[in-house]
Amino acid sequence: MSNGTLDLTVTGWVGSEVTTLPAQDGRAAYTTFRLGSTRRWWNRQTGQWQDSQTEWFQVKAWRALAVNAGLSLRKGVPVVVQGRLSTREWQDQGGALRTSLVLEATAIGIDLSFGTVGPFQRTLSGVATQSPDEVRDERPVDLSRLAEVADGTARDERLVDESDVLRFEDRDDMTGDSAADPAVGDAELVAGGLGGR
């Protein structure tokens, strides 16, 4: 008996409206949509591309991925979805037993072989994406501040070495002048990996 999972990556098109339910009543944010994937192949006899049968998947995403997918995807968008495959059995109105392929997404992206998208906009996974019992006391790490210090474009900053944490702090933070600017903060680099305290 195996306790492994069937992880796979599927390319295709969003084939339905994207439904997003916000985190509430102890439940995490949730998004679902149908994904159609059709294999194309070159038929040498006819000299034309041919489409195979379209395989349909019900994609499910949770938490921050659900919120970002709900804001980014629409019907007809080409996507690449990575996740765990499972099946769901159900009965239709006539009583016949049906089976659906379900892909619980761990990553979703736009398929750039068909076009471009605007600039990347970072979002923070916060309380809005989690159920109340999942809320963690941690801050996101802003890596752009580290890049500014590394290339010398940072404004008036000092480096504080505190045991295993390197912290870049804006001097205005110490005087309270930056309270009006929520973008001013600090970034932490924890030895052995990135993280927040």
C-alpha positions, 0 to 999 in steps of 0.5 A: 500500500502506498501513502504517496501522492500523484503530483502532476503539472497540467497546461490548458485553459480556464474553461469556466468562471472562477469562483472564489469564497473568502475566508470566513466562519473558520474556513480558509479562502477557496477558489475553484474553476474548470481546466480544459487540457487538449493535446495537439499533435502533428498528423504527417498524413494530412500535414495538419495539427490535430486535437485529441480529446479534451481532458477536464479537471476541477481545480481547487486552490486554498488560502493565498493561492486561492485569493491570488487566483481569484483576482488574476484568472478569468475564463479563457486564460491559458494556465499552468497548474501544478497539484495533486490529482484525485478523483471524485465520484458522484451521481447525476440527475439520472442516477448514473455514476460519474467520475471527475478529475480533481486537481488540488493546486499547489501552484498556478501560473499564466502560460506565457507561450500565448501572451504577456501579462503586466508587471508582477504585483506581490501580495501578502498572505495574511489573515484574509486568506486563513481561517482564524485557527490558522493565523500565525504571528509572523511578518512577511519579508520585503526582499527589495530592501535587501537588494537596495542595500546590496546595490548601494541605492538604499536611503540612509540605512544602517546594518544591525547584526543581532546574533543570527538576524541581519536587520536593515532598519530605516533611521526614520523608524527610530524617530517615528517619522515613517509612521505615515509611510507603511512601505517603510519598514525592516527586512530580516534575513535569518541565517540558513533561510528567509523568515520573519519574527 
